[in-house]
Amino acid sequence: GRTYQLWLMRKGATPIASRLFDTEPDGHALAENIAVPAGETIVGFAISVEPAGGSPQPTTTPILFANAVTE
């Protein structure tokens, strides 16, 4: 009844809900082609464990956080 959810993190604003995914039996997962809404500046990405079907906002503490690389 739980799934992983990717969040697009914005500086000083609430996260944007993104893709839901589950892992393969060996524990690996790949999330590709992540759409970023026009006009948004994404500073990082987070993954949390959410109820099946996802959530509009995280309901648990993220299990992974990564900063976005900018050039």
Secondary structure, 3 states (H helix, E strand, C coil): CEEEEEEEEECCCCCEEEEEECCCCCCCCCCCCCCCCCCCCEEEEEEEEEECCCCCCCCCCCCEEEECCCC
